[in-house]
Structures are given as C-alpha cells and as structure tokens.
C-alpha cells in the first residue's frame, strides 16, 4: 500500500509524492543485514552502520546511498565532504536516534549534502534534538523532510560557511520546553542562509526560521501556521541581516505565543547591517475568521529596509518600527 509523503513545494503549495512506506532497520553495534543499508557509491563498499560508512570516507569526499528503510541510526561527520543521498527520495528515514545527544546527523567536516532523506522523532534531554546539527562547514539540503522533532536543522557558528535549503519540508517542529526555545530551522552566526521552494507547517513552538546569518535569501516558500501551536515569528533575524525575502506565502494561525509580527529584524542585537534588506512580493494573511492586528515586518534595526509590494490581508500592517 502506498502512503503519501510530503516532500517539497511548488508555487506556494505542497508537492506530494506517493512513495511506499519504508521498512524498519534497527541499528546497533555489530548488527548485520543480508542487504547492507548504506553504500559508498565511489567504492561500492556497503555497511550496516552509518558511522562506519562516514568513517570510510574520512577526510576525502564521497556519497553514501541510503536504502529505502527506516533506520534507528545516527552518525557524526568530523572531517571530509559527504553526500547523504536517499536511493528514492522520501523512503529513507532516520528515526528517533541522536548521536552525542544532539541530532541524527552531527556535521563538523568541511561540508555536507543531504538529498531526499527524512528525519523524524528526534528528542534529547536538553530539548534541542534535531534532524541535523551543523557545527562547521557548508551544507546543502534538498528534498528532505524534517518532522515531529524538537528542531529540524540547528547550526553553530561558521561566519565563512553557507547553508542552502531547497524543496524541503519542516513539519511539527519547535518547542519552548527547555531553557530556551527550539525552532524548525535555527541558524547561528553563519555567512549566509538560502531557503528556496520549501514548506514550513504546523509548528509546535518557537519560530519557523530563526537565523543569525549575516545574509539571507528566503524565496518561493510557504509558511503555513494554520495548525501551529504556541508558535512565534515566521522569520526571525534577531541580529539583523541583508539579503532578500521574496515570493513567499504566509498564513498566521490562532494559537500563537507571539502574534505581533510575521518577520522580525534585529529584535535582539544589531550585529549585522540590515540596510537594504529587501522584503517584497510576499503574500500574508490570517487564517479565515481570525480578527487581530499584526505587523508583517517589525524592525528594531533602525536602518532603511527595502520594502516592496506585499499582498497583506485585513489586520496586517506592512511595517512597524520598534
């Protein structure tokens, strides 16, 4: 029986791909399987543990192909450049296991690519359990699904690094149960963050995107908060940023911890310049029947932003200086 898995977004609407449900594959030290779930494409070597496949690539570069299975497994990449690729997008699920009490994939090598994987049910004691924890290096994510975890993607600081997310979905993520809040995407002081053609939906706390990167490009994506619970901003740039927020679709739901703005700029610090940040061509509204006031863009930077035409529903002001 086929089960639909939501993978990506086109023109503000979710793109559904019907794919078979993945079979389970439990991982532990010394586990074995007649069909090894991980294959390093460049060498043809197969492994039953993801960590062994990552270690086999070492300080070089390589691609790990994931079989169409549901894995209780995780790995830490400390060096090299690794591509993590599902054999069939949406059918390889890293489910419920975090390395170092951090994430299913802990990345601190030179760089990584993630293609077609699903990350689900990641929870850790400090409430920061993520599908991916990026501590250093560049990262590219495409056709991935992050769901039902405390965070989707969490990064440390790498001012020279770049993060790109494309055609990916973030569902039922975020919490404010720990010492601070967790978010669907939380980026530290990185050089740049690019999000394209992606979907954020049904948040369970925190912000949908919180980024301390100096430059952002968030375009052609949807933020559907209609089923959100206790959520905050759709996009939070707490230390300011330059770049572009354009062509996105936003719906704010009823159950908010903070509904005062959709996009927040420099609400915590002014570490990065924000002059010229372009916000244009977006569509924002409340769920039907909701009567309240919110600002589409709330700005604490005091710098001249570049606000273009945005289609705003009733009760939403275009800009507020705070």
Beta strands, then each sheet from edge to edge (+ up, - down):
strand 1: 2-10
strand 2: 13-20
strand 3: 23-26
strand 4: 38-40
strand 5: 46-47
strand 6: 61-66
strand 7: 69-72
strand 8: 75-77
strand 9: 81-86
strand 10: 92-95
strand 11: 103-107
strand 12: 111-115
strand 13: 117-120
strand 14: 130-134
strand 15: 138-142
strand 16: 145-149
strand 17: 151-155
strand 18: 158-166
strand 19: 169-173
strand 20: 185-187
strand 21: 190-196
strand 22: 199-201
strand 23: 209-211
strand 24: 215-219
strand 25: 222-224
strand 26: 235-237
strand 27: 242-246
strand 28: 249-252
strand 29: 261-265
strand 30: 278-280
strand 31: 283-286
strand 32: 294-299
strand 33: 306-307
strand 34: 311-312
strand 35: 316-321
sheet 1: 1+ 2-
sheet 2: 3+ 7+ 10+ 13+ 16+ 19+ 22+ 25+ 28+ 31+ 34+
sheet 3: 5+ 4- 6+ 9+ 12+ 15+ 18+ 21+ 24+ 27+ 30+ 33+
sheet 4: 8+ 11+ 14+ 17+ 20+ 23+ 26+ 29+ 32+ 35+
end
